[in-house]
Amino acid sequence: MKPKTIALLILAGLFIVVLLQNTQVVSVQFLFWKISMSRIILLPVVMGMGFIIGFFMGKRKG
């Protein structure tokens, strides 16, 4: 296996462990909206938004 593949598998495993340990319901307030959801849903949503923003910001510079 390539080192990059091994690193990605380790990171994915760590992310799954973090998700499974954070199942509590949290309230998120953004401007006028207040949303209650499980952290297991909130973490991937926020992570995905970060990847999308980072992708477009990197594409804009390049």
CHARMM-style PDB file with segment names, atoms N, HN, CA, C and O in Angstrom:
ATOM      1  N   MET     1       0.839  -1.196   0.000  1.00  0.00      PROA
ATOM      2  CA  MET     1       0.000   0.000   0.000  1.00  0.00      PROA
ATOM      3  C   MET     1       0.880   1.255   0.000  1.00  0.00      PROA
ATOM      4  O   MET     1       1.982   1.268   0.548  1.00  0.00      PROA
ATOM      5  N   LYS     2       0.370   2.273  -0.615  1.00  0.00      PROA
ATOM      6  HN  LYS     2      -0.525   2.262  -1.060  1.00  0.00      PROA
ATOM      7  CA  LYS     2       1.094   3.535  -0.668  1.00  0.00      PROA
ATOM      8  C   LYS     2       0.956   4.268   0.671  1.00  0.00      PROA
ATOM      9  O   LYS     2      -0.049   4.102   1.362  1.00  0.00      PROA
ATOM     10  N   PRO     3       1.937   5.059   1.034  1.00  0.00      PROA
ATOM     11  CA  PRO     3       1.855   5.820   2.289  1.00  0.00      PROA
ATOM     12  C   PRO     3       0.653   6.767   2.330  1.00  0.00      PROA
ATOM     13  O   PRO     3       0.061   6.980   3.388  1.00  0.00      PROA
ATOM     14  N   LYS     4       0.298   7.329   1.183  1.00  0.00      PROA
ATOM     15  HN  LYS     4       0.779   7.156   0.323  1.00  0.00      PROA
ATOM     16  CA  LYS     4      -0.853   8.237   1.132  1.00  0.00      PROA
ATOM     17  C   LYS     4      -2.152   7.491   1.457  1.00  0.00      PROA
ATOM     18  O   LYS     4      -3.010   8.016   2.167  1.00  0.00      PROA
ATOM     19  N   THR     5      -2.291   6.291   0.945  1.00  0.00      PROA
ATOM     20  HN  THR     5      -1.594   5.865   0.368  1.00  0.00      PROA
ATOM     21  CA  THR     5      -3.479   5.470   1.220  1.00  0.00      PROA
ATOM     22  C   THR     5      -3.549   5.101   2.697  1.00  0.00      PROA
ATOM     23  O   THR     5      -4.623   5.138   3.298  1.00  0.00      PROA
ATOM     24  N   ILE     6      -2.427   4.752   3.273  1.00  0.00      PROA
ATOM     25  HN  ILE     6      -1.554   4.722   2.785  1.00  0.00      PROA
ATOM     26  CA  ILE     6      -2.390   4.398   4.691  1.00  0.00      PROA
ATOM     27  C   ILE     6      -2.763   5.598   5.554  1.00  0.00      PROA
ATOM     28  O   ILE     6      -3.522   5.465   6.514  1.00  0.00      PROA
ATOM     29  N   ALA     7      -2.229   6.771   5.210  1.00  0.00      PROA
ATOM     30  HN  ALA     7      -1.612   6.879   4.430  1.00  0.00      PROA
ATOM     31  CA  ALA     7      -2.548   7.987   5.964  1.00  0.00      PROA
ATOM     32  C   ALA     7      -4.034   8.313   5.870  1.00  0.00      PROA
ATOM     33  O   ALA     7      -4.647   8.694   6.867  1.00  0.00      PROA
ATOM     34  N   LEU     8      -4.622   8.167   4.682  1.00  0.00      PROA
ATOM     35  HN  LEU     8      -4.125   7.857   3.872  1.00  0.00      PROA
ATOM     36  CA  LEU     8      -6.055   8.428   4.522  1.00  0.00      PROA
ATOM     37  C   LEU     8      -6.905   7.433   5.314  1.00  0.00      PROA
ATOM     38  O   LEU     8      -7.923   7.813   5.892  1.00  0.00      PROA
ATOM     39  N   LEU     9      -6.500   6.183   5.344  1.00  0.00      PROA
ATOM     40  HN  LEU     9      -5.672   5.874   4.874  1.00  0.00      PROA
ATOM     41  CA  LEU     9      -7.236   5.183   6.125  1.00  0.00      PROA
ATOM     42  C   LEU     9      -7.161   5.481   7.621  1.00  0.00      PROA
ATOM     43  O   LEU     9      -8.151   5.324   8.336  1.00  0.00      PROA
ATOM     44  N   ILE    10      -6.006   5.906   8.090  1.00  0.00      PROA
ATOM     45  HN  ILE    10      -5.202   6.033   7.509  1.00  0.00      PROA
ATOM     46  CA  ILE    10      -5.860   6.258   9.507  1.00  0.00      PROA
ATOM     47  C   ILE    10      -6.726   7.464   9.847  1.00  0.00      PROA
ATOM     48  O   ILE    10      -7.411   7.472  10.870  1.00  0.00      PROA
ATOM     49  N   LEU    11      -6.695   8.489   8.984  1.00  0.00      PROA
ATOM     50  HN  LEU    11      -6.138   8.482   8.153  1.00  0.00      PROA
ATOM     51  CA  LEU    11      -7.526   9.682   9.223  1.00  0.00      PROA
ATOM     52  C   LEU    11      -9.014   9.346   9.187  1.00  0.00      PROA
ATOM     53  O   LEU    11      -9.782   9.854  10.004  1.00  0.00      PROA
ATOM     54  N   ALA    12      -9.423   8.499   8.253  1.00  0.00      PROA
ATOM     55  HN  ALA    12      -8.799   8.087   7.590  1.00  0.00      PROA
ATOM     56  CA  ALA    12     -10.827   8.098   8.179  1.00  0.00      PROA
ATOM     57  C   ALA    12     -11.240   7.329   9.435  1.00  0.00      PROA
ATOM     58  O   ALA    12     -12.335   7.526   9.961  1.00  0.00      PROA
ATOM     59  N   GLY    13     -10.356   6.455   9.906  1.00  0.00      PROA
ATOM     60  HN  GLY    13      -9.466   6.295   9.478  1.00  0.00      PROA
ATOM     61  CA  GLY    13     -10.640   5.713  11.129  1.00  0.00      PROA
ATOM     62  C   GLY    13     -10.780   6.626  12.335  1.00  0.00      PROA
ATOM     63  O   GLY    13     -11.692   6.461  13.145  1.00  0.00      PROA
ATOM     64  N   LEU    14      -9.874   7.587  12.452  1.00  0.00      PROA
ATOM     65  HN  LEU    14      -9.133   7.721  11.794  1.00  0.00      PROA
ATOM     66  CA  LEU    14      -9.965   8.550  13.553  1.00  0.00      PROA
ATOM     67  C   LEU    14     -11.249   9.372  13.471  1.00  0.00      PROA
ATOM     68  O   LEU    14     -11.877   9.642  14.495  1.00  0.00      PROA
ATOM     69  N   PHE    15     -11.639   9.767  12.271  1.00  0.00      PROA
ATOM     70  HN  PHE    15     -11.129   9.547  11.439  1.00  0.00      PROA
ATOM     71  CA  PHE    15     -12.869  10.538  12.091  1.00  0.00      PROA
ATOM     72  C   PHE    15     -14.094   9.720  12.502  1.00  0.00      PROA
ATOM     73  O   PHE    15     -15.015  10.249  13.125  1.00  0.00      PROA
ATOM     74  N   ILE    16     -14.105   8.452  12.160  1.00  0.00      PROA
ATOM     75  HN  ILE    16     -13.357   8.022  11.654  1.00  0.00      PROA
ATOM     76  CA  ILE    16     -15.224   7.585  12.550  1.00  0.00      PROA
ATOM     77  C   ILE    16     -15.284   7.438  14.069  1.00  0.00      PROA
ATOM     78  O   ILE    16     -16.371   7.459  14.646  1.00  0.00      PROA
ATOM     79  N   VAL    17     -14.137   7.290  14.722  1.00  0.00      PROA
ATOM     80  HN  VAL    17     -13.254   7.273  14.254  1.00  0.00      PROA
ATOM     81  CA  VAL    17     -14.112   7.191  16.186  1.00  0.00      PROA
ATOM     82  C   VAL    17     -14.668   8.470  16.814  1.00  0.00      PROA
ATOM     83  O   VAL    17     -15.456   8.409  17.757  1.00  0.00      PROA
ATOM     84  N   VAL    18     -14.257   9.621  16.292  1.00  0.00      PROA
ATOM     85  HN  VAL    18     -13.617   9.671  15.525  1.00  0.00      PROA
ATOM     86  CA  VAL    18     -14.755  10.899  16.819  1.00  0.00      PROA
ATOM     87  C   VAL    18     -16.265  10.997  16.627  1.00  0.00      PROA
ATOM     88  O   VAL    18     -16.975  11.443  17.529  1.00  0.00      PROA
ATOM     89  N   LEU    19     -16.762  10.586  15.466  1.00  0.00      PROA
ATOM     90  HN  LEU    19     -16.186  10.224  14.733  1.00  0.00      PROA
ATOM     91  CA  LEU    19     -18.203  10.624  15.220  1.00  0.00      PROA
ATOM     92  C   LEU    19     -18.964   9.735  16.197  1.00  0.00      PROA
ATOM     93  O   LEU    19     -19.986  10.145  16.746  1.00  0.00      PROA
ATOM     94  N   LEU    20     -18.472   8.532  16.411  1.00  0.00      PROA
ATOM     95  HN  LEU    20     -17.641   8.199  15.965  1.00  0.00      PROA
ATOM     96  CA  LEU    20     -19.178   7.591  17.279  1.00  0.00      PROA
ATOM     97  C   LEU    20     -19.170   8.025  18.741  1.00  0.00      PROA
ATOM     98  O   LEU    20     -20.037   7.609  19.509  1.00  0.00      PROA
ATOM     99  N   GLN    21     -18.213   8.845  19.135  1.00  0.00      PROA
ATOM    100  HN  GLN    21     -17.508   9.183  18.511  1.00  0.00      PROA
ATOM    101  CA  GLN    21     -18.156   9.310  20.511  1.00  0.00      PROA
ATOM    102  C   GLN    21     -18.984  10.574  20.735  1.00  0.00      PROA
ATOM    103  O   GLN    21     -19.169  10.989  21.880  1.00  0.00      PROA
ATOM    104  N   ASN    22     -19.483  11.191  19.671  1.00  0.00      PROA
ATOM    105  HN  ASN    22     -19.333  10.855  18.741  1.00  0.00      PROA
ATOM    106  CA  ASN    22     -20.232  12.442  19.793  1.00  0.00      PROA
ATOM    107  C   ASN    22     -21.652  12.266  19.263  1.00  0.00      PROA
ATOM    108  O   ASN    22     -21.976  12.708  18.161  1.00  0.00      PROA
ATOM    109  N   THR    23     -22.488  11.616  20.063  1.00  0.00      PROA
ATOM    110  HN  THR    23     -22.224  11.257  20.959  1.00  0.00      PROA
ATOM    111  CA  THR    23     -23.856  11.370  19.638  1.00  0.00      PROA
ATOM    112  C   THR    23     -24.870  12.250  20.367  1.00  0.00      PROA
ATOM    113  O   THR    23     -26.075  12.091  20.172  1.00  0.00      PROA
ATOM    114  N   GLN    24     -24.403  13.167  21.194  1.00  0.00      PROA
ATOM    115  HN  GLN    24     -23.424  13.297  21.352  1.00  0.00      PROA
ATOM    116  CA  GLN    24     -25.319  14.024  21.937  1.00  0.00      PROA
ATOM    117  C   GLN    24     -26.021  15.006  20.992  1.00  0.00      PROA
ATOM    118  O   GLN    24     -25.512  15.334  19.920  1.00  0.00      PROA
ATOM    119  N   VAL    25     -27.191  15.460  21.415  1.00  0.00      PROA
ATOM    120  HN  VAL    25     -27.605  15.194  22.285  1.00  0.00      PROA
ATOM    121  CA  VAL    25     -27.931  16.462  20.660  1.00  0.00      PROA
ATOM    122  C   VAL    25     -27.448  17.845  21.093  1.00  0.00      PROA
ATOM    123  O   VAL    25     -27.345  18.135  22.285  1.00  0.00      PROA
ATOM    124  N   VAL    26     -27.151  18.695  20.101  1.00  0.00      PROA
ATOM    125  HN  VAL    26     -27.234  18.459  19.133  1.00  0.00      PROA
ATOM    126  CA  VAL    26     -26.694  20.053  20.382  1.00  0.00      PROA
ATOM    127  C   VAL    26     -27.586  21.039  19.632  1.00  0.00      PROA
ATOM    128  O   VAL    26     -28.189  20.696  18.615  1.00  0.00      PROA
ATOM    129  N   SER    27     -27.663  22.256  20.142  1.00  0.00      PROA
ATOM    130  HN  SER    27     -27.174  22.534  20.969  1.00  0.00      PROA
ATOM    131  CA  SER    27     -28.404  23.323  19.479  1.00  0.00      PROA
ATOM    132  C   SER    27     -27.417  24.275  18.828  1.00  0.00      PROA
ATOM    133  O   SER    27     -26.453  24.713  19.456  1.00  0.00      PROA
ATOM    134  N   VAL    28     -27.663  24.590  17.572  1.00  0.00      PROA
ATOM    135  HN  VAL    28     -28.446  24.234  17.062  1.00  0.00      PROA
ATOM    136  CA  VAL    28     -26.816  25.503  16.820  1.00  0.00      PROA
ATOM    137  C   VAL    28     -27.657  26.717  16.457  1.00  0.00      PROA
ATOM    138  O   VAL    28     -28.730  26.586  15.867  1.00  0.00      PROA
ATOM    139  N   GLN    29     -27.163  27.903  16.815  1.00  0.00      PROA
ATOM    140  HN  GLN    29     -26.292  28.010  17.295  1.00  0.00      PROA
ATOM    141  CA  GLN    29     -27.892  29.120  16.479  1.00  0.00      PROA
ATOM    142  C   GLN    29     -27.063  29.919  15.488  1.00  0.00      PROA
ATOM    143  O   GLN    29     -25.918  30.276  15.764  1.00  0.00      PROA
ATOM    144  N   PHE    30     -27.654  30.195  14.329  1.00  0.00      PROA
ATOM    145  HN  PHE    30     -28.584  29.905  14.105  1.00  0.00      PROA
ATOM    146  CA  PHE    30     -27.006  30.970  13.277  1.00  0.00      PROA
ATOM    147  C   PHE    30     -27.969  32.054  12.836  1.00  0.00      PROA
ATOM    148  O   PHE    30     -29.024  31.770  12.269  1.00  0.00      PROA
ATOM    149  N   LEU    31     -27.603  33.292  13.097  1.00  0.00      PROA
ATOM    150  HN  LEU    31     -26.746  33.523  13.558  1.00  0.00      PROA
ATOM    151  CA  LEU    31     -28.450  34.459  12.822  1.00  0.00      PROA
ATOM    152  C   LEU    31     -29.813  34.269  13.490  1.00  0.00      PROA
ATOM    153  O   LEU    31     -29.905  34.322  14.716  1.00  0.00      PROA
ATOM    154  N   PHE    32     -30.865  34.050  12.712  1.00  0.00      PROA
ATOM    155  HN  PHE    32     -30.790  34.006  11.716  1.00  0.00      PROA
ATOM    156  CA  PHE    32     -32.210  33.933  13.279  1.00  0.00      PROA
ATOM    157  C   PHE    32     -32.667  32.487  13.436  1.00  0.00      PROA
ATOM    158  O   PHE    32     -33.738  32.235  13.987  1.00  0.00      PROA
ATOM    159  N   TRP    33     -31.872  31.539  12.960  1.00  0.00      PROA
ATOM    160  HN  TRP    33     -31.002  31.743  12.512  1.00  0.00      PROA
ATOM    161  CA  TRP    33     -32.258  30.140  12.997  1.00  0.00      PROA
ATOM    162  C   TRP    33     -31.638  29.433  14.192  1.00  0.00      PROA
ATOM    163  O   TRP    33     -30.496  29.695  14.567  1.00  0.00      PROA
ATOM    164  N   LYS    34     -32.408  28.540  14.774  1.00  0.00      PROA
ATOM    165  HN  LYS    34     -33.336  28.327  14.469  1.00  0.00      PROA
ATOM    166  CA  LYS    34     -31.894  27.692  15.842  1.00  0.00      PROA
ATOM    167  C   LYS    34     -32.247  26.254  15.478  1.00  0.00      PROA
ATOM    168  O   LYS    34     -33.418  25.905  15.327  1.00  0.00      PROA
ATOM    169  N   ILE    35     -31.221  25.433  15.341  1.00  0.00      PROA
ATOM    170  HN  ILE    35     -30.270  25.716  15.463  1.00  0.00      PROA
ATOM    171  CA  ILE    35     -31.401  24.058  14.900  1.00  0.00      PROA
ATOM    172  C   ILE    35     -30.848  23.123  15.963  1.00  0.00      PROA
ATOM    173  O   ILE    35     -29.754  23.346  16.480  1.00  0.00      PROA
ATOM    174  N   SER    36     -31.593  22.085  16.289  1.00  0.00      PROA
ATOM    175  HN  SER    36     -32.482  21.903  15.868  1.00  0.00      PROA
ATOM    176  CA  SER    36     -31.114  21.042  17.200  1.00  0.00      PROA
ATOM    177  C   SER    36     -30.865  19.779  16.391  1.00  0.00      PROA
ATOM    178  O   SER    36     -31.748  19.290  15.686  1.00  0.00      PROA
ATOM    179  N   MET    37     -29.649  19.258  16.503  1.00  0.00      PROA
ATOM    180  HN  MET    37     -28.931  19.655  17.075  1.00  0.00      PROA
ATOM    181  CA  MET    37     -29.316  18.033  15.785  1.00  0.00      PROA
ATOM    182  C   MET    37     -28.219  17.283  16.530  1.00  0.00      PROA
ATOM    183  O   MET    37     -27.565  17.829  17.419  1.00  0.00      PROA
ATOM    184  N   SER    38     -28.038  16.056  16.160  1.00  0.00      PROA
ATOM    185  HN  SER    38     -28.569  15.613  15.438  1.00  0.00      PROA
ATOM    186  CA  SER    38     -26.997  15.228  16.767  1.00  0.00      PROA
ATOM    187  C   SER    38     -25.635  15.670  16.240  1.00  0.00      PROA
ATOM    188  O   SER    38     -25.502  16.080  15.087  1.00  0.00      PROA
ATOM    189  N   ARG    39     -24.635  15.580  17.099  1.00  0.00      PROA
ATOM    190  HN  ARG    39     -24.743  15.247  18.036  1.00  0.00      PROA
ATOM    191  CA  ARG    39     -23.270  15.938  16.666  1.00  0.00      PROA
ATOM    192  C   ARG    39     -22.773  15.013  15.569  1.00  0.00      PROA
ATOM    193  O   ARG    39     -21.941  15.407  14.753  1.00  0.00      PROA
ATOM    194  N   ILE    40     -23.284  13.771  15.545  1.00  0.00      PROA
ATOM    195  HN  ILE    40     -23.960  13.450  16.208  1.00  0.00      PROA
ATOM    196  CA  ILE    40     -22.846  12.815  14.532  1.00  0.00      PROA
ATOM    197  C   ILE    40     -23.258  13.276  13.136  1.00  0.00      PROA
ATOM    198  O   ILE    40     -22.658  12.856  12.147  1.00  0.00      PROA
ATOM    199  N   ILE    41     -24.273  14.132  13.045  1.00  0.00      PROA
ATOM    200  HN  ILE    41     -24.761  14.472  13.849  1.00  0.00      PROA
ATOM    201  CA  ILE    41     -24.691  14.724  11.775  1.00  0.00      PROA
ATOM    202  C   ILE    41     -23.986  16.063  11.563  1.00  0.00      PROA
ATOM    203  O   ILE    41     -23.561  16.374  10.450  1.00  0.00      PROA
ATOM    204  N   LEU    42     -23.865  16.839  12.609  1.00  0.00      PROA
ATOM    205  HN  LEU    42     -24.210  16.586  13.513  1.00  0.00      PROA
ATOM    206  CA  LEU    42     -23.294  18.181  12.517  1.00  0.00      PROA
ATOM    207  C   LEU    42     -21.825  18.172  12.088  1.00  0.00      PROA
ATOM    208  O   LEU    42     -21.428  18.982  11.250  1.00  0.00      PROA
ATOM    209  N   LEU    43     -21.018  17.276  12.642  1.00  0.00      PROA
ATOM    210  HN  LEU    43     -21.340  16.618  13.322  1.00  0.00      PROA
ATOM    211  CA  LEU    43     -19.583  17.253  12.326  1.00  0.00      PROA
ATOM    212  C   LEU    43     -19.292  17.005  10.843  1.00  0.00      PROA
ATOM    213  O   LEU    43     -18.494  17.743  10.266  1.00  0.00      PROA
ATOM    214  N   PRO    44     -19.903  15.999  10.194  1.00  0.00      PROA
ATOM    215  CA  PRO    44     -19.623  15.820   8.760  1.00  0.00      PROA
ATOM    216  C   PRO    44     -20.145  16.970   7.901  1.00  0.00      PROA
ATOM    217  O   PRO    44     -19.538  17.309   6.886  1.00  0.00      PROA
ATOM    218  N   VAL    45     -21.273  17.574   8.305  1.00  0.00      PROA
ATOM    219  HN  VAL    45     -21.766  17.298   9.130  1.00  0.00      PROA
ATOM    220  CA  VAL    45     -21.811  18.710   7.542  1.00  0.00      PROA
ATOM    221  C   VAL    45     -20.830  19.875   7.584  1.00  0.00      PROA
ATOM    222  O   VAL    45     -20.528  20.472   6.550  1.00  0.00      PROA
ATOM    223  N   VAL    46     -20.335  20.198   8.770  1.00  0.00      PROA
ATOM    224  HN  VAL    46     -20.580  19.713   9.609  1.00  0.00      PROA
ATOM    225  CA  VAL    46     -19.386  21.307   8.909  1.00  0.00      PROA
ATOM    226  C   VAL    46     -18.069  20.969   8.199  1.00  0.00      PROA
ATOM    227  O   VAL    46     -17.469  21.833   7.559  1.00  0.00      PROA
ATOM    228  N   MET    47     -17.625  19.726   8.311  1.00  0.00      PROA
ATOM    229  HN  MET    47     -18.113  19.024   8.831  1.00  0.00      PROA
ATOM    230  CA  MET    47     -16.397  19.320   7.637  1.00  0.00      PROA
ATOM    231  C   MET    47     -16.554  19.422   6.117  1.00  0.00      PROA
ATOM    232  O   MET    47     -15.649  19.893   5.429  1.00  0.00      PROA
ATOM    233  N   GLY    48     -17.685  18.987   5.602  1.00  0.00      PROA
ATOM    234  HN  GLY    48     -18.420  18.604   6.161  1.00  0.00      PROA
ATOM    235  CA  GLY    48     -17.950  19.082   4.165  1.00  0.00      PROA
ATOM    236  C   GLY    48     -17.987  20.517   3.681  1.00  0.00      PROA
ATOM    237  O   GLY    48     -17.459  20.833   2.615  1.00  0.00      PROA
ATOM    238  N   MET    49     -18.611  21.387   4.464  1.00  0.00      PROA
ATOM    239  HN  MET    49     -19.039  21.130   5.330  1.00  0.00      PROA
ATOM    240  CA  MET    49     -18.641  22.802   4.101  1.00  0.00      PROA
ATOM    241  C   MET    49     -17.225  23.372   4.068  1.00  0.00      PROA
ATOM    242  O   MET    49     -16.897  24.168   3.188  1.00  0.00      PROA
ATOM    243  N   GLY    50     -16.391  22.971   5.014  1.00  0.00      PROA
ATOM    244  HN  GLY    50     -16.657  22.325   5.729  1.00  0.00      PROA
ATOM    245  CA  GLY    50     -15.002  23.427   5.038  1.00  0.00      PROA
ATOM    246  C   GLY    50     -14.225  22.954   3.821  1.00  0.00      PROA
ATOM    247  O   GLY    50     -13.444  23.713   3.247  1.00  0.00      PROA
ATOM    248  N   PHE    51     -14.436  21.691   3.419  1.00  0.00      PROA
ATOM    249  HN  PHE    51     -15.071  21.074   3.885  1.00  0.00      PROA
ATOM    250  CA  PHE    51     -13.767  21.182   2.226  1.00  0.00      PROA
ATOM    251  C   PHE    51     -14.210  21.940   0.976  1.00  0.00      PROA
ATOM    252  O   PHE    51     -13.386  22.282   0.127  1.00  0.00      PROA
ATOM    253  N   ILE    52     -15.504  22.198   0.866  1.00  0.00      PROA
ATOM    254  HN  ILE    52     -16.174  21.919   1.555  1.00  0.00      PROA
ATOM    255  CA  ILE    52     -16.024  22.914  -0.310  1.00  0.00      PROA
ATOM    256  C   ILE    52     -15.472  24.331  -0.371  1.00  0.00      PROA
ATOM    257  O   ILE    52     -15.033  24.780  -1.430  1.00  0.00      PROA
ATOM    258  N   ILE    53     -15.491  25.034   0.746  1.00  0.00      PROA
ATOM    259  HN  ILE    53     -15.848  24.669   1.606  1.00  0.00      PROA
ATOM    260  CA  ILE    53     -14.958  26.397   0.777  1.00  0.00      PROA
ATOM    261  C   ILE    53     -13.460  26.384   0.467  1.00  0.00      PROA
ATOM    262  O   ILE    53     -12.986  27.214  -0.309  1.00  0.00      PROA
ATOM    263  N   GLY    54     -12.719  25.465   1.055  1.00  0.00      PROA
ATOM    264  HN  GLY    54     -13.104  24.791   1.685  1.00  0.00      PROA
ATOM    265  CA  GLY    54     -11.293  25.353   0.786  1.00  0.00      PROA
ATOM    266  C   GLY    54     -10.990  25.018  -0.661  1.00  0.00      PROA
ATOM    267  O   GLY    54     -10.029  25.531  -1.235  1.00  0.00      PROA
ATOM    268  N   PHE    55     -11.812  24.155  -1.255  1.00  0.00      PROA
ATOM    269  HN  PHE    55     -12.593  23.739  -0.789  1.00  0.00      PROA
ATOM    270  CA  PHE    55     -11.629  23.790  -2.657  1.00  0.00      PROA
ATOM    271  C   PHE    55     -11.792  25.012  -3.553  1.00  0.00      PROA
ATOM    272  O   PHE    55     -10.957  25.272  -4.420  1.00  0.00      PROA
ATOM    273  N   PHE    56     -12.870  25.760  -3.340  1.00  0.00      PROA
ATOM    274  HN  PHE    56     -13.548  25.549  -2.636  1.00  0.00      PROA
ATOM    275  CA  PHE    56     -13.115  26.928  -4.196  1.00  0.00      PROA
ATOM    276  C   PHE    56     -12.115  28.046  -3.950  1.00  0.00      PROA
ATOM    277  O   PHE    56     -11.744  28.754  -4.887  1.00  0.00      PROA
ATOM    278  N   MET    57     -11.671  28.218  -2.714  1.00  0.00      PROA
ATOM    279  HN  MET    57     -11.972  27.643  -1.953  1.00  0.00      PROA
ATOM    280  CA  MET    57     -10.659  29.238  -2.431  1.00  0.00      PROA
ATOM    281  C   MET    57      -9.327  28.848  -3.078  1.00  0.00      PROA
ATOM    282  O   MET    57      -8.627  29.712  -3.606  1.00  0.00      PROA
ATOM    283  N   GLY    58      -8.972  27.579  -3.045  1.00  0.00      PROA
ATOM    284  HN  GLY    58      -9.540  26.877  -2.616  1.00  0.00      PROA
ATOM    285  CA  GLY    58      -7.740  27.121  -3.677  1.00  0.00      PROA
ATOM    286  C   GLY    58      -7.819  27.218  -5.193  1.00  0.00      PROA
ATOM    287  O   GLY    58      -6.830  27.538  -5.853  1.00  0.00      PROA
ATOM    288  N   LYS    59      -8.980  26.946  -5.736  1.00  0.00      PROA
ATOM    289  HN  LYS    59      -9.784  26.686  -5.201  1.00  0.00      PROA
ATOM    290  CA  LYS    59      -9.170  27.026  -7.180  1.00  0.00      PROA
ATOM    291  C   LYS    59      -9.108  28.474  -7.662  1.00  0.00      PROA
ATOM    292  O   LYS    59      -8.645  28.760  -8.766  1.00  0.00      PROA
ATOM    293  N   ARG    60      -9.591  29.385  -6.800  1.00  0.00      PROA
ATOM    294  HN  ARG    60      -9.967  29.152  -5.903  1.00  0.00      PROA
ATOM    295  CA  ARG    60      -9.588  30.793  -7.156  1.00  0.00      PROA
ATOM    296  C   ARG    60      -8.165  31.346  -7.255  1.00  0.00      PROA
ATOM    297  O   ARG    60      -7.873  32.165  -8.127  1.00  0.00      PROA
ATOM    298  N   LYS    61      -7.285  30.898  -6.363  1.00  0.00      PROA
ATOM    299  HN  LYS    61      -7.522  30.232  -5.655  1.00  0.00      PROA
ATOM    300  CA  LYS    61      -5.899  31.362  -6.374  1.00  0.00      PROA
ATOM    301  C   LYS    61      -5.111  30.741  -7.524  1.00  0.00      PROA
ATOM    302  O   LYS    61      -4.246  31.389  -8.113  1.00  0.00      PROA
ATOM    303  N   GLY    62      -5.411  29.499  -7.836  1.00  0.00      PROA
ATOM    304  HN  GLY    62      -6.114  28.972  -7.358  1.00  0.00      PROA
ATOM    305  CA  GLY    62      -4.651  28.769  -8.859  1.00  0.00      PROA
ATOM    306  C   GLY    62      -5.184  29.009 -10.193  1.00  0.00      PROA
ATOM    307  OT1 GLY    62      -4.664  28.474 -11.171  1.00  0.00      PROA
TER     308      GLY     62
END
